[in-house]
Amino acid sequence: MKPTLFLLAAGMGSRYGGLKQLDGVGPNGETIMDYSIYDAIQAGFGKVVWVIRKDFEEQFRKQILSKYEDKIQCELCFQELDALPEGFSCPKDRVKPWGTNHAVLMGKDVIKEPFLVINCDDFYNRDAFMVIGKFLSELPEGARNQYAMVGFRVGNTLSENGTVSRGVCSTDAEGHLSTVVERTSIQRIDGNVCYKDGDDWVSIADETPVSMNMWGFTPDYFEYSEDYFKEFLSDPKNMENLKSEYFIPLMVNKLINDGTAKVKVLDTTSKWFGVTYSADREDTVKRIQQLVDDGVYPSPLKWSKD
């Protein structure tokens, strides 16, 4: 069974200053997600699912979905603040989305096969899709609890224009994920990669694997996520804190720690880039143009494998 590409596209990108998922950065107006979908098709993915907000569905269908519907199977699902399990209601003053794992949960009714979760505003590069596509495609029929993530080297994932958020990972002797800790402020200081822990900056090696939200799951992940989301919402501090988020690493850590699942960390030669900040855009445009000039991508971009 061909795996599914699941794109998280519900955020507006407040630091970037606009709807960056729809920003054309390629030489013919291609978006970053266009290149991700192109790479996924080359890697053998058979379906694309987006999670978006309902309020920009019309724009999304016109500008994005129309490009793919005759080339690959497509589905939309929606992340809304009130999309909560029965018995829970959204605090009236909350405006922040519930986080990446809440967004993943929105795909439970349309994804029945192994799937890859990615961000729409991250440029992951070809090798990353190849290694995770191979892992997911080779899973036996009905596989459960066998997950993977692409571990990027943190030194290859930074922005020159401010801090970035990354899931800093550690692995066991067999290459399985031991822990992943979300660090919301990472940058290079005096030549060293550092993350902020309270008031302190902690230095880590450039080669430290980090999560770029490039996760491979089987559909049982939805069952665990729904159950644990109820626990998350049952904790008063998560309901009282209007900025609390249900992150993918929070769910993954639980499944690892209780022995439910194993997560293989897949190495990649890919280097990340993206548009975390508006100042990143110019560099992103130049780097994509260079890939086009080097023959890595056709111009204009075509998503069919033919």
Secondary structure, DSSP 4 states (H G I P E B T S, - for coil): ---EEEEE-----TTTTS-GGG---STTS--HHHHHHHHHHHTT--EEEEEE-GGGHHHHHHHTGGGTTTTSEEEEEE--TT---TT----TT--S---HHHHHHTTTTT--S-EEEEETTEE--HHHHHHHHHHHHTSPTT--SEEEEEEEEGGGS--TTS-EEEEEEEE-TTSBEEEEEEEEEEEEETTEEEEEETTEEEEE-TT-EEEEEEEEE-THHHHHHHHHHHHHHHSHHHHHSTT----HHHHHHHHHHTTS-EEEEEE-----EE-SSGGGHHHHHHHHHHHHHTTSS-SS---S--
